[in-house]
């Protein structure tokens, strides 16, 4: 889901310079990996790098076609109108979690990182009744805006342009985690030439501005 807007934008610009149209189907990473493993005829797969590595080892990604396309950091947001907590340090973020209301995180890489932090801080049990894991494909920002959570953590790109929330900022460097998103050609592709061309386009210098606009940076 973190790359859905980026891929939508780049698929349109790709269609202007190439003889192929690209149709993007966005969903949570868990569901996307399940779809791939189910054998659906897909041309290009874009998921977190560790998942793409697994899919290639299982025979779902054409060897040699995996390319890192973007790096994305985790940000913190609150529902509009709520106080913006201090987040300059790890201690600040821990206090924001302990002192906040309901805390929401994703079922993807950023959520896994948050759960590891809660365990490291020895607070997982203390906040268990105040944590909400968004279902795959459901943006954390949406739950914040609807009042189902007060403090949210997710990839920065997923918070942009969401009404009803305020982005506080990125996690501080000492606890930041960078997710690398990777594209690869599916072994089920019926249009391998177009798929390879699109993957090459996703890592080209021309796509840098689109990535920066969505709070990402090029991975290569």
SERO-4910 file (N, C-alpha, C, O; in steps of 0.05 Angstrom, whole numbers):
BEGIN
 pado doro    nc1    nc2    nc3   cac1   cac2   cac3    cc1    cc2    cc3    oc1    oc2    oc3
  Unk    A     16    -24      0      0      0      0     17     25      0      9     46    -11
  Unk    A     41     24     12     58     48     13     66     58    -14     72     82    -18
  Unk    A     66     40    -34     75     48    -61     52     53    -80     57     58   -104
  Unk    A     27     51    -71      5     51    -90      3     77   -105     -1     77   -130
  Unk    A      7    100    -92      5    126   -106     29    129   -125     26    139   -147
  Unk    A     53    121   -116     76    123   -133     73    106   -158     78    116   -180
  Unk    A     64     81   -155     61     64   -178     39     74   -197     41     71   -221
  Unk    A     18     85   -185     -3     96   -202      7    119   -219      2    121   -243
  Unk    A     23    137   -206     34    160   -220     54    151   -242     53    161   -265
  Unk    A     71    132   -235     92    124   -254     81    107   -276     92    106   -298
  Unk    A     59     92   -271     47     76   -292     36     94   -314     37     88   -338
  Unk    A     25    117   -306     15    136   -326     37    149   -342     35    152   -366
  Unk    A     59    157   -329     81    169   -343     95    148   -361    105    155   -383
  Unk    A     96    124   -352    108    102   -368     92     98   -394    104     94   -415
  Unk    A     66     99   -392     49     95   -415     53    116   -437     46    112   -460
  Unk    A     63    139   -429     68    161   -448     93    156   -465     96    169   -486
  Unk    A    111    139   -455    136    136   -469    140    107   -479    160    101   -492
  Unk    A    122     89   -472    125     60   -479    100     49   -491     78     61   -488
  Unk    A    102     28   -506     78     16   -520     62     -2   -502     47    -19   -512
  Unk    A     64      1   -476     49    -16   -457     33      2   -438     43     23   -429
  Unk    A     10     -7   -430     -5      5   -408     -2    -13   -384      0    -37   -386
  Unk    A     -1     -1   -361      2    -16   -336    -22    -11   -318    -30     12   -312
  Unk    A    -34    -33   -310    -57    -31   -291    -47    -39   -263    -37    -61   -259
  Unk    A    -51    -21   -244    -41    -26   -217    -63    -36   -199    -85    -25   -199
  Unk    A    -58    -58   -185    -76    -68   -165    -63    -67   -138    -44    -82   -132
  Unk    A    -72    -48   -121    -59    -44    -95    -74    -58    -73    -98    -59    -72
  Unk    A    -58    -69    -54    -70    -82    -31    -48    -85    -10    -25    -79    -16
  Unk    A    -55    -94     14    -35    -98     34    -15   -119     26    -21   -137     11
  Unk    A      9   -117     37     31   -136     30     24   -165     35     32   -182     20
  Unk    A     11   -170     58      3   -197     64    -15   -209     43    -11   -232     34
  Unk    A    -35   -194     35    -54   -203     14    -40   -206    -13    -46   -224    -28
  Unk    A    -22   -187    -19     -8   -188    -45      9   -213    -47      9   -226    -67
  Unk    A     24   -219    -26     41   -243    -26     24   -268    -29     32   -287    -42
  Unk    A      1   -268    -15    -17   -291    -17    -27   -295    -45    -30   -317    -55
  Unk    A    -33   -272    -58    -43   -273    -86    -22   -284   -105    -28   -301   -122
  Unk    A      3   -275   -101     24   -285   -118     28   -315   -114     30   -331   -133
  Unk    A     28   -324    -89     32   -352    -83      8   -369    -92     10   -394    -94
  Unk    A    -14   -356    -96    -37   -370   -106    -36   -375   -136    -53   -389   -147
  Unk    A    -16   -364   -149    -11   -369   -177    -25   -351   -196    -28   -357   -220
  Unk    A    -35   -327   -187    -48   -309   -205    -29   -299   -226     -5   -294   -221
  Unk    A    -40   -295   -250    -24   -286   -273    -19   -256   -269    -36   -239   -274
  Unk    A      5   -249   -259     13   -222   -254     39   -217   -270     55   -235   -274
  Unk    A     43   -192   -279     67   -186   -294     89   -175   -277    112   -184   -279
  Unk    A     83   -156   -259    103   -144   -242     94   -145   -213     70   -140   -207
  Unk    A    112   -152   -195    105   -153   -166    122   -131   -153    146   -128   -159
  Unk    A    110   -116   -135    124    -96   -119    117   -100    -90     94    -96    -82
  Unk    A    137   -107    -74    133   -112    -45    159   -105    -31    179    -98    -43
  Unk    A    158   -107     -4    183   -102     12    204   -121      3    199   -144     -5
  Unk    A    229   -112      4    252   -127     -7    254   -155      4    261   -174    -10
  Unk    A    250   -158     30    253   -185     42    232   -205     32    237   -228     29
  Unk    A    208   -194     27    186   -211     17    193   -219    -12    188   -242    -20
  Unk    A    203   -200    -28    210   -206    -55    232   -227    -57    232   -244    -75
  Unk    A    251   -226    -39    272   -246    -38    260   -274    -33    269   -293    -46
  Unk    A    241   -275    -14    228   -300     -9    213   -311    -33    215   -334    -40
  Unk    A    198   -293    -46    183   -301    -69    200   -311    -92    193   -329   -106
  Unk    A    224   -298    -95    242   -308   -116    252   -336   -109    254   -353   -127
  Unk    A    259   -340    -84    269   -366    -76    248   -388    -79    254   -412    -82
  Unk    A    222   -380    -78    200   -399    -81    192   -403   -110    175   -419   -116
  Unk    A    205   -388   -128    199   -391   -156    178   -373   -168    168   -378   -190
  Unk    A    170   -352   -154    149   -334   -163    160   -309   -177    145   -295   -190
  Unk    A    186   -303   -174    198   -280   -187    221   -290   -205    237   -306   -197
  Unk    A    222   -279   -229    243   -287   -249    270   -279   -237    274   -255   -232
  Unk    A    288   -298   -234    315   -291   -224    329   -269   -240    328   -269   -265
  Unk    A    341   -251   -226    356   -229   -239    339   -205   -246    350   -185   -256
  Unk    A    313   -206   -240    295   -183   -247    289   -166   -223    277   -144   -226
  Unk    A    296   -175   -199    290   -158   -175    306   -133   -175    331   -133   -179
  Unk    A    293   -110   -171    306    -84   -170    294    -67   -148    269    -65   -147
  Unk    A    311    -56   -131    301    -39   -109    293    -12   -122    309      1   -135
  Unk    A    268     -4   -116    258     20   -130    256     45   -111    259     67   -121
  Unk    A    251     41    -86    248     64    -68    252     56    -39    248     33    -31
  Unk    A    261     75    -23    264     72      6    245     90     20    241    113     13
  Unk    A    232     79     41    211     94     54    215     93     85    220     71     95
  Unk    A    212    116     98    214    116    127    187    117    141    167    122    128
  Unk    A    187    111    166    163    110    182    158    137    195    176    150    206
  Unk    A    133    146    195    126    171    207    104    167    228     93    146    231
  Unk    A    100    188    243     80    188    265     59    209    258     65    231    249
  Unk    A     33    203    263     12    222    258     -9    220    281    -10    200    295
  Unk    A    -24    241    284    -46    241    304    -71    250    290    -70    262    268
  Unk    A    -94    245    302   -119    255    292   -119    285    294   -109    296    314
  Unk    A   -130    299    275   -131    328    275   -144    338    300   -165    328    309
  Unk    A   -132    358    312   -142    370    336   -130    360    362   -132    373    383
  Unk    A   -116    337    360   -102    327    384    -75    340    387    -63    348    367
  Unk    A    -65    341    411    -38    352    415    -17    336    400    -19    312    397
  Unk    A      3    350    390     25    337    375     47    330    396     59    348    407
  Unk    A     52    304    400     72    297    420    100    303    411    106    306    387
  Unk    A    118    306    430    147    309    424    157    282    414    151    261    425
  Unk    A    172    282    392    182    257    381    212    260    373    221    245    356
  Unk    A    226    278    386    254    283    378    273    261    386    294    258    374
  Unk    A    265    244    405    283    223    414    267    197    419    243    197    419
  Unk    A    282    176    423    269    150    429    253    152    455    231    142    457
  Unk    A    264    166    475    249    170    500    223    185    495    203    178    507
  Unk    A    224    205    478    200    220    472    178    203    460    155    204    468
  Unk    A    186    186    441    166    169    428    155    149    447    131    143    447
  Unk    A    172    138    464    162    118    484    142    132    502    121    120    509
  Unk    A    148    156    511    129    171    528    103    178    514     82    178    526
  Unk    A    105    184    488     81    189    472     63    165    471     39    167    472
  Unk    A     75    142    468     60    117    467     47    111    494     24    103    496
  Unk    A     63    114    515     53    109    542     31    128    550     12    121    564
  Unk    A     34    153    542     15    174    550     -8    179    531    -25    195    537
  Unk    A     -7    166    508    -28    171    488    -53    154    492    -55    139    511
  Unk    A    -72    157    474    -96    141    475    -91    115    460    -73    100    465
  Unk    A   -109    110    440   -106     86    424    -83     89    404    -81    110    391
  Unk    A    -67     69    401    -44     69    384    -49     50    360    -57     27    364
  Unk    A    -44     60    336    -49     44    312    -24     41    296     -8     59    293
  Unk    A    -20     17    285      2     11    267     -7     -8    246    -29    -20    248
  Unk    A      8    -12    225      0    -28    202      7    -58    207     21    -65    226
  Unk    A     -2    -74    189      5   -103    189     30   -108    172     38   -131    169
  Unk    A     42    -87    162     65    -89    145     91    -85    160     92    -88    185
  Unk    A    113    -79    146    139    -76    158    141    -55    180    154    -59    200
  Unk    A    127    -33    177    127    -12    198    114    -22    223    124    -16    245
  Unk    A     92    -37    221     79    -48    244     96    -69    258     97    -70    283
  Unk    A    110    -85    243    128   -105    255    150    -91    271    158   -100    292
  Unk    A    160    -68    260    181    -53    274    170    -42    300    184    -42    320
  Unk    A    146    -31    299    134    -20    324    131    -41    345    136    -36    369
  Unk    A    122    -65    338    118    -86    357    144    -94    370    146   -101    394
  Unk    A    166    -94    354    192   -100    365    201    -78    385    213    -84    405
  Unk    A    195    -53    378    201    -32    397    186    -34    423    198    -31    444
  Unk    A    160    -41    421    144    -44    446    156    -66    463    156    -63    488
  Unk    A    165    -88    451    177   -109    466    203   -100    479    209   -106    502
  Unk    A    219    -86    463    245    -76    473    241    -57    497    258    -56    515
  Unk    A    220    -41    495    215    -22    517    200    -35    541    195    -22    561
  Unk    A    194    -61    538    179    -75    559    152    -63    565    144    -61    589
  Unk    A    138    -54    545    112    -41    549     90    -55    533     67    -47    535
  Unk    A     96    -76    519     77    -89    502     52    -98    517     29    -93    508
  Unk    A     56   -109    541     33   -118    557     17    -95    568     -7    -96    570
  Unk    A     32    -74    576     19    -50    588      0    -36    568    -20    -24    577
  Unk    A      7    -36    543     -9    -21    524    -26    -39    506    -39    -30    487
  Unk    A    -26    -65    511    -40    -84    494    -69    -77    489    -80    -81    467
  Unk    A    -83    -66    510   -111    -60    506   -116    -33    492   -138    -25    488
  Unk    A    -94    -19    486    -96      7    472    -84      6    444    -82     26    430
  Unk    A    -75    -18    435    -63    -19    408    -83    -31    388    -98    -49    394
  Unk    A    -82    -20    364    -99    -29    342    -81    -34    318    -67    -16    308
  Unk    A    -82    -59    308    -68    -65    283    -87    -62    260   -107    -77    258
  Unk    A    -81    -44    242    -98    -40    219    -99    -66    202    -78    -79    199
  Unk    A   -121    -73    191   -123    -96    174   -108    -91    148   -105    -68    140
  Unk    A    -97   -113    136    -82   -109    111    -98    -93     90   -122    -98     85
  Unk    A    -85    -72     79    -99    -55     60   -114    -32     71   -123    -15     56
  Unk    A   -116    -30     98   -130     -8    111   -109     12    121    -93      5    138
  Unk    A   -109     36    111    -89     56    120    -93     64    149   -115     67    158
  Unk    A    -71     67    163    -71     76    191    -84    103    193    -99    109    211
  Unk    A    -78    120    173    -89    147    173   -120    147    172   -132    165    184
  Unk    A   -131    128    159   -160    126    158   -172    120    185   -192    132    193
  Unk    A   -159    103    201   -168     96    227   -165    121    246   -183    126    263
  Unk    A   -144    136    242   -141    160    258   -163    180    252   -175    191    270
  Unk    A   -168    184    226   -188    204    218   -215    197    227   -232    214    233
  Unk    A   -221    171    229   -248    162    238   -250    161    268   -272    155    278
  Unk    A   -229    168    282   -230    168    311   -227    141    324   -232    138    348
  Unk    A   -217    121    309   -213     94    319   -185     91    332   -179     71    344
  Unk    A   -169    112    329   -142    112    341   -134    141    345   -145    159    332
  Unk    A   -115    146    362   -106    173    368    -77    178    358    -71    200    348
  Unk    A    -60    158    359    -32    160    352    -26    138    332    -31    115    338
  Unk    A    -15    145    308    -11    125    288     17    125    277     31    145    276
  Unk    A     26    101    269     53     97    258     50     82    231     36     62    230
  Unk    A     62     93    210     61     80    184     81     93    165     93    114    172
  Unk    A     85     81    142    102     94    122     92    122    116     68    127    114
  Unk    A    111    141    114    104    169    110     86    172     86     67    188     86
  Unk    A     92    158     64     76    161     39     46    155     43     30    165     29
  Unk    A     40    139     63     12    131     68     -3    152     84    -28    150     86
  Unk    A     11    170     96     -2    192    111     -7    217     95    -24    233    102
  Unk    A      7    219     73      5    244     57    -23    247     45    -35    228     35
  Unk    A    -33    271     46    -59    278     34    -83    263     46   -103    260     33
  Unk    A    -80    254     71   -103    242     85   -117    263    102   -104    275    119
  Unk    A   -142    269     96   -157    289    112   -163    278    140   -167    255    144
  Unk    A   -163    297    159   -170    290    186   -147    281    204   -151    272    226
  Unk    A   -122    283    193    -99    276    210    -77    297    207    -78    314    189
  Unk    A    -59    297    225    -35    314    224    -10    297    226     -7    282    245
  Unk    A      8    301    208     33    286    209     52    301    228     58    324    224
  Unk    A     60    287    249     78    299    269    107    299    259    121    318    263
  Unk    A    115    278    245    142    276    234    152    247    234    138    229    242
  Unk    A    177    243    224    188    216    223    197    207    250    202    223    268
  Unk    A    199    180    253    212    170    277    240    181    279    253    185    259
  Unk    A    250    186    303    278    196    306    298    176    296    292    152    296
  Unk    A    321    185    287    341    168    275    348    142    290    352    121    278
  Unk    A    349    144    317    358    121    332    338     98    332    345     75    339
  Unk    A    313    103    324    293     82    323    279     81    296    259     67    292
  Unk    A    290     96    277    278     96    250    284     69    236    305     57    241
  Unk    A    266     61    219    270     38    202    263     45    174    243     57    169
  Unk    A    280     37    156    276     43    127    267     18    113    281     -2    114
  Unk    A    245     19    100    235     -3     84    243      1     55    237     22     44
  Unk    A    256    -18     44    263    -17     15    242    -33      0    237    -56      5
  Unk    A    230    -20    -20    210    -33    -37    223    -42    -63    238    -27    -75
  Unk    A    216    -66    -71    229    -79    -93    209    -88   -114    187    -97   -107
  Unk    A    216    -84   -139    199    -94   -161    213   -118   -175    238   -120   -175
  Unk    A    197   -135   -186    208   -158   -200    188   -169   -220    164   -165   -216
  Unk    A    197   -183   -240    179   -195   -260    169   -222   -250    184   -239   -241
  Unk    A    143   -225   -251    131   -250   -242    136   -273   -262    137   -269   -286
  Unk    A    141   -297   -251    144   -320   -269    118   -328   -282    118   -344   -300
  Unk    A     96   -315   -274     70   -320   -286     64   -299   -307     42   -298   -318
  Unk    A     82   -281   -313     77   -259   -331     72   -269   -360     87   -286   -370
  Unk    A     52   -257   -372     46   -263   -400     57   -241   -418     55   -243   -443
  Unk    A     69   -221   -406     80   -198   -421    107   -191   -410    111   -169   -400
  Unk    A    126   -209   -412    152   -206   -398    168   -182   -409    182   -169   -394
  Unk    A    166   -176   -435    181   -153   -446    171   -127   -433    187   -111   -424
  Unk    A    145   -124   -432    133   -100   -420    139    -99   -390    144    -78   -379
  Unk    A    138   -122   -377    143   -123   -348    172   -115   -342    177    -99   -324
  Unk    A    191   -125   -358    219   -118   -354    223    -88   -359    238    -75   -345
  Unk    A    210    -77   -379    213    -49   -386    202    -32   -364    214    -11   -357
  Unk    A    180    -40   -352    168    -24   -330    186    -24   -305    189     -4   -292
  Unk    A    197    -47   -299    215    -49   -276    240    -31   -281    249    -17   -262
  Unk    A    250    -31   -305    273    -14   -312    265     16   -309    281     32   -299
  Unk    A    241     22   -317    232     50   -314    230     58   -285    236     81   -278
  Unk    A    221     40   -268    217     46   -240    243     54   -226    242     67   -205
  Unk    A    266     45   -236    291     52   -224    306     74   -239    329     80   -232
  Unk    A    294     85   -260    307    105   -276    308    132   -262    291    137   -245
  Unk    A    328    149   -269    330    175   -256    305    193   -260    300    210   -243
  Unk    A    290    188   -281    266    205   -286    245    201   -265    227    218   -263
  Unk    A    247    180   -249    226    175   -229    232    187   -202    216    185   -183
  Unk    A    256    199   -200    265    209   -173    246    231   -162    240    230   -138
  Unk    A    237    249   -179    220    271   -169    194    260   -158    184    269   -137
  Unk    A    182    240   -172    157    228   -163    161    215   -136    143    216   -119
  Unk    A    183    202   -131    189    189   -106    192    210    -83    181    206    -61
  Unk    A    207    231    -89    210    252    -69    184    265    -61    180    272    -38
  Unk    A    167    269    -80    141    281    -76    124    265    -56    108    276    -41
  Unk    A    128    239    -55    113    221    -37    129    213    -13    123    193      0
  Unk    A    150    228     -6    165    224     18    183    200     17    191    189     37
  Unk    A    191    191     -7    209    169    -11    235    179    -24    237    202    -32
  Unk    A    254    161    -25    279    167    -40    286    143    -57    277    120    -52
  Unk    A    301    148    -78    309    126    -95    326    106    -80    341    114    -62
  Unk    A    323     81    -87    338     60    -73    365     54    -86    381     39    -75
  Unk    A    369     65   -110    394     59   -124    406     86   -133    427     86   -146
***
